Amino acid sequence: MAPAFPVFSVAPTGFPVFLCERRRSLTRLFRQETGLSVGQWRLRRRVVAAIVLLAEGRSVTDTALTLGYDSVGARQSFRKVAGAAPSAYRRST
């Protein structure tokens, strides 16, 4: 079964060669354009996906597993980006 959010498995080296010759060039360009490192962007994207799933009524554990986290890792990442635990967000929606 394919991951629900395959974009999370894409590393800078997974981009086509014609975009940039070197990984460092691509990561520098990415930061310049987005203001974020690839890792920061991926983390924020996962939290946005988690917010959507939680708003749909999914449990925190199910959301974490869907996004490729263990339950503890998801809570830590969510709190780091959103400033609150996913369970608190789920109760407020």
C-alpha positions in Angstrom: 0.0 0.0 0.0 1.4 3.4 -1.0 1.8 6.0 1.8 -1.0 8.4 2.2 1.3 11.3 1.9 4.2 10.2 -0.3 5.7 13.8 -0.5 7.2 13.2 2.9 9.5 10.5 1.6 11.0 12.8 -1.0 14.6 13.9 -0.1 16.5 16.7 -1.9 18.4 14.0 -3.8 15.1 12.7 -5.1 14.5 15.7 -7.3 15.3 15.5 -11.0 18.9 16.2 -11.8 17.9 19.0 -14.3 16.7 21.2 -11.4 20.1 21.6 -9.8 23.4 19.8 -10.3 24.1 19.5 -6.6 22.1 18.8 -3.6 23.5 21.8 -1.7 22.5 24.1 -4.6 18.9 22.7 -4.4 18.7 23.1 -0.7 20.1 26.6 -0.8 17.6 27.5 -3.5 14.7 25.9 -1.6 15.6 27.9 1.6 15.9 31.1 -0.5 12.5 30.7 -2.0 10.6 29.4 1.0 12.5 30.7 4.0 12.6 27.2 5.4 15.0 24.3 5.2 13.6 21.2 3.5 13.3 19.5 6.9 11.4 22.5 8.4 9.0 22.5 5.4 8.4 18.8 5.6 7.6 19.1 9.3 5.2 21.9 8.7 3.5 20.0 5.9 3.0 17.0 8.2 1.4 19.2 10.8 -0.9 20.8 8.3 -1.9 17.2 7.2 -2.4 16.3 10.8 -4.7 19.3 11.4 -6.8 18.2 8.4 -7.0 14.6 9.7 -7.8 15.7 13.3 -10.5 18.0 12.0 -12.1 15.1 10.2 -12.4 13.4 13.6 -9.5 10.9 13.4 -7.7 10.0 16.6 -4.3 11.3 17.4 -2.8 7.8 17.2 -4.4 7.1 13.9 -3.3 10.5 12.5 0.3 9.8 13.7 0.4 6.4 12.1 -1.1 7.7 8.9 1.6 10.3 8.7 4.4 7.8 9.4 5.1 8.8 13.0 4.9 6.9 16.2 2.5 8.5 18.6 5.1 10.2 20.7 7.0 11.7 17.7 3.8 13.1 16.3 2.9 14.8 19.5 6.3 16.4 19.9 6.4 17.6 16.2 2.8 18.9 16.4 3.6 20.8 19.6 6.8 22.2 18.2 5.0 23.7 15.1 1.5 24.4 16.3 2.3 25.3 19.9 -0.2 22.9 21.4 -0.7 19.2 21.7 -2.8 17.5 18.9 -5.3 16.3 21.5 -5.9 20.0 22.5 -6.4 20.9 18.9 -8.8 18.0 18.3 -11.0 19.1 21.2 -11.2 22.6 19.9 -12.4 21.7 16.4 
